[in-house]
Amino acid sequence: MKRPRAYERIENTLPPLLEALKKTVWFLQPQVKSWIKSCQNIQKSRRYSLIELRDQYKEVQITNHKKKTIHERRKDTHKKI
């Protein structure tokens, strides 16, 4: 009796699937898991620190602008580059 084609197709696709599964299982090892998690944490902290830096910079700009007198501001606008 001849085997159906679908069975052959399944037989051909199984080995690559198993290889992919082995790779994903390797990724799920505890050391690798913790390494991935630490990378994600670093990315998060970096993003938040950038946001904080931006906010601080805005505050500094505002305070610097307020501290200058009208004459100082006029001087700044007419400065030659």
N, CA and C of each residue as an Amber inpcrd file, in Angstrom:
protein
   243
   0.8360000  -1.1960000   0.0000000   0.0000000   0.0000000   0.0000000
   0.8800000   1.2600000   0.0000000   0.5060000   2.2170000  -0.8240000
   1.2840000   3.4470000  -0.9630000   0.9470000   4.4180000   0.1800000
   2.0150000   5.0670000   0.6910000   1.7760000   6.0520000   1.7530000
   1.2240000   7.3440000   1.1640000   0.3240000   8.0220000   1.8740000
  -0.2030000   9.2880000   1.3550000   0.8740000  10.3790000   1.3480000
   0.7000000  11.3500000   0.4550000   1.7030000  12.4160000   0.3120000
   1.8130000  13.2800000   1.5610000   0.6960000  13.4780000   2.2240000
   0.7070000  14.3150000   3.4260000   1.6730000  13.7530000   4.4590000
   1.7140000  12.4360000   4.5570000   2.6120000  11.7860000   5.5150000
   4.0620000  12.1020000   5.1750000   4.4120000  12.0560000   3.8780000
   5.7760000  12.3810000   3.4480000   6.1090000  13.8260000   3.7940000
   5.1510000  14.7030000   3.5600000   5.3740000  16.1180000   3.8630000
   5.6750000  16.3040000   5.3540000   4.9080000  15.6260000   6.1860000
   5.1220000  15.7140000   7.6360000   6.4980000  15.1760000   7.9850000
   6.8720000  14.0730000   7.3570000   8.1700000  13.4630000   7.6190000
   9.3070000  14.4070000   7.2520000   9.1340000  15.1610000   6.1770000
  10.1660000  16.0970000   5.7320000  10.2690000  17.3220000   6.6360000
   9.1490000  17.7420000   7.2110000   9.1720000  18.9610000   8.0210000
   9.5360000  18.7000000   9.4730000   9.4610000  17.4590000   9.9160000
   9.7310000  17.1880000  11.3340000  11.1690000  17.4840000  11.7610000
  12.2010000  17.0260000  11.0500000  13.5590000  17.2890000  11.5290000
  13.8790000  18.7700000  11.7520000  13.5670000  19.6750000  10.7970000
  13.8330000  21.0860000  11.0760000  13.0420000  21.6170000  12.2670000
  11.8220000  21.1250000  12.4230000  11.0200000  21.5440000  13.5770000
  11.6860000  21.1240000  14.8790000  12.1890000  19.8890000  14.9020000
  12.8570000  19.3940000  16.1040000  14.1100000  20.2110000  16.4020000
  14.8570000  20.5620000  15.3530000  16.0560000  21.3930000  15.5390000
  15.6820000  22.7420000  16.1550000  14.6250000  23.3340000  15.6220000
  14.1670000  24.6240000  16.1370000  13.7530000  24.4970000  17.6000000
  13.0820000  23.3940000  17.9180000  12.6640000  23.1650000  19.3050000
  13.8670000  23.0500000  20.2280000  14.9000000  22.3190000  19.7660000
  16.1090000  22.1780000  20.5850000  16.7150000  23.5430000  20.8710000
  16.7420000  24.4020000  19.8500000  17.3050000  25.7410000  20.0300000
  16.4960000  26.5470000  21.0340000  15.1610000  26.4510000  20.9410000
  14.3330000  27.2100000  21.8780000  14.4860000  26.6680000  23.2890000
  14.6570000  25.3610000  23.4090000  14.8620000  24.7700000  24.7330000
  16.1720000  25.2860000  25.3120000  17.1900000  25.4290000  24.4640000
  18.4700000  25.9770000  24.9300000  18.2640000  27.3930000  25.4430000
  17.4100000  28.1570000  24.7600000  17.1510000  29.5290000  25.1810000
  16.4320000  29.5830000  26.5150000  15.7170000  28.5120000  26.8460000
  14.9560000  28.5210000  28.0900000  15.7670000  28.0410000  29.2920000
  17.0580000  27.7660000  29.0910000  17.8930000  27.3800000  30.2310000
  17.9590000  28.5450000  31.2170000  18.0540000  28.2500000  32.5110000
  17.9590000  29.3170000  33.5200000  19.0030000  30.4250000  33.3600000
  20.2500000  30.0720000  33.0460000  21.2900000  31.1040000  32.9010000
  20.9360000  32.0620000  31.7760000  20.5120000  31.4800000  30.6640000
  20.1760000  32.3080000  29.5080000  18.9500000  33.1580000  29.8140000
  17.9930000  32.5650000  30.5310000  16.7920000  33.3070000  30.9230000
  17.1770000  34.5400000  31.7270000  18.0290000  34.3370000  32.7350000
  18.4140000  35.4600000  33.5920000  19.1890000  36.5050000  32.7930000
  20.0050000  36.0410000  31.8420000  20.7820000  36.9680000  31.0190000
  19.8550000  37.8350000  30.1740000  18.8230000  37.1820000  29.5740000
  17.8610000  37.9270000  28.7540000  17.1180000  38.9380000  29.6240000
  16.7310000  38.5010000  30.8250000  15.9890000  39.3810000  31.7250000
  16.8320000  40.5930000  32.1150000  18.1190000  40.3560000  32.4070000
  18.9830000  41.4710000  32.7960000  19.1460000  42.4510000  31.6410000
  19.2300000  41.9230000  30.4170000  19.3230000  42.8050000  29.2460000
  18.0740000  43.6720000  29.1330000  16.9220000  43.0610000  29.3410000
  15.6710000  43.8180000  29.2640000  15.6270000  44.8890000  30.3510000
  16.0980000  44.5400000  31.5570000  16.1020000  45.5060000  32.6510000
  17.0140000  46.6800000  32.3330000  18.1770000  46.3750000  31.7390000
  19.1130000  47.4400000  31.3760000  18.4590000  48.3740000  30.3630000
  17.7760000  47.7970000  29.3770000  17.1080000  48.6250000  28.3720000
  16.0580000  49.5180000  29.0230000  15.2670000  48.9450000  29.9340000
  14.2250000  49.7220000  30.6080000  14.8460000  50.8650000  31.3980000
  15.8830000  50.5490000  32.1950000  16.4830000  51.5750000  33.0430000
  17.1040000  52.6710000  32.1880000  17.7120000  52.2790000  31.0660000
  18.3280000  53.2700000  30.1880000  17.2650000  54.2020000  29.6260000
  16.1190000  53.6330000  29.2560000  15.0410000  54.4430000  28.6850000
  14.5290000  55.4390000  29.7270000  14.3210000  54.9540000  30.9670000
  13.8150000  55.8420000  32.0050000  14.8310000  56.9200000  32.3510000
  16.1070000  56.5590000  32.3910000  17.1140000  57.5550000  32.7300000
  17.1750000  58.6290000  31.6480000  16.9870000  58.2360000  30.3880000
  16.9790000  59.2210000  29.3030000  15.8080000  60.1850000  29.4610000
  14.6510000  59.6440000  29.8430000  13.4760000  60.5000000  30.0420000
  13.7450000  61.4810000  31.1840000  14.3420000  60.9830000  32.2780000
  14.6560000  61.8550000  33.4110000  15.6340000  62.9440000  33.0010000
  16.6620000  62.5480000  32.2410000  17.6520000  63.5230000  31.7800000
  16.9880000  64.6110000  30.9430000  16.0880000  64.2000000  30.0700000
  15.4060000  65.1680000  29.2090000  14.5980000  66.1470000  30.0630000
  13.8860000  65.6120000  31.0670000  13.0820000  66.4690000  31.9370000
  13.9670000  67.4420000  32.7030000  15.0980000  66.9360000  33.2070000
  16.0270000  67.8010000  33.9370000  16.5400000  68.9100000  33.0310000
  16.8730000  68.5480000  31.7990000  17.3950000  69.5260000  30.8480000
  16.3640000  70.6150000  30.5850000  15.0960000  70.2210000  30.4450000
  14.0320000  71.2060000  30.2250000  13.9300000  72.1500000  31.4160000
  13.9880000  71.5890000  32.6280000  13.9060000  72.4150000  33.8330000
  15.0520000  73.4130000  33.8690000  16.2520000  72.9390000  33.5510000
  17.4270000  73.8150000  33.5700000  17.2550000  74.9350000  32.5520000
  16.7740000  74.5960000  31.3700000  16.5550000  75.6140000  30.3410000
  15.5850000  76.6830000  30.8350000  14.5080000  76.2420000  31.4580000
  13.4900000  77.1780000  31.9410000  14.0910000  78.0830000  33.0140000
  14.8190000  77.4930000  33.9660000  15.3930000  78.2950000  35.0510000
  16.4440000  79.2510000  34.5060000  17.2520000  78.7910000  33.5550000
  18.2630000  79.6730000  32.9700000  17.5990000  80.8580000  32.2820000
  16.5220000  80.5720000  31.6000000  15.8310000  81.6260000  30.8630000
  15.2470000  82.6480000  31.8350000  14.7110000  82.1880000  32.9320000
  14.0910000  83.0900000  33.9030000  15.1340000  83.9420000  34.6150000
  16.3260000  83.4000000  34.8270000  17.3420000  84.1120000  35.5920000
  17.8950000  85.3180000  34.8340000  17.8810000  85.2660000  33.5030000
  18.4680000  86.3500000  32.7150000  17.5750000  87.5850000  32.7510000
  18.2200000  88.7310000  32.7410000  17.4540000  89.9730000  32.6640000
  17.1250000  90.2570000  31.2050000  16.3190000  91.2490000  30.9810000
  15.9070000  91.5950000  29.6110000  17.1300000  91.9750000  28.7770000
  18.0460000  92.7390000  29.3720000  19.2240000  93.2000000  28.6310000
  20.0970000  92.0230000  28.2170000  20.2450000  91.0680000  29.1180000
  21.0580000  89.8820000  28.8020000  20.4280000  89.0820000  27.6650000
  19.1280000  88.9830000  27.6960000  18.4470000  88.2360000  26.6340000
  18.6300000  88.9270000  25.2890000  18.5450000  90.2800000  25.2970000
  18.7330000  91.0300000  24.0520000  20.1390000  90.8020000  23.5110000
  21.1180000  90.8000000  24.4010000  22.5040000  90.5600000  23.9860000
  22.6210000  89.1970000  23.3120000  21.9800000  88.1980000  23.9180000
  22.0390000  86.8380000  23.3690000  21.4290000  86.7720000  21.9710000
  20.3490000  87.5120000  21.7470000  19.6960000  87.4300000  20.4380000
  20.5180000  88.1280000  19.3700000  21.3030000  89.1490000  19.7510000
  22.0760000  89.9020000  18.7580000  23.5120000  89.4280000  18.6430000
  23.8450000  88.3290000  19.3160000  25.2170000  87.8050000  19.2390000
  25.5350000  87.3840000  17.8190000  26.7750000  87.6520000  17.3990000
  27.2090000  87.2030000  16.0730000  27.8240000  85.8240000  16.2070000
  27.4240000  84.9420000  15.3430000  27.9250000  83.5580000  15.4190000
  29.2120000  83.4500000  14.6200000
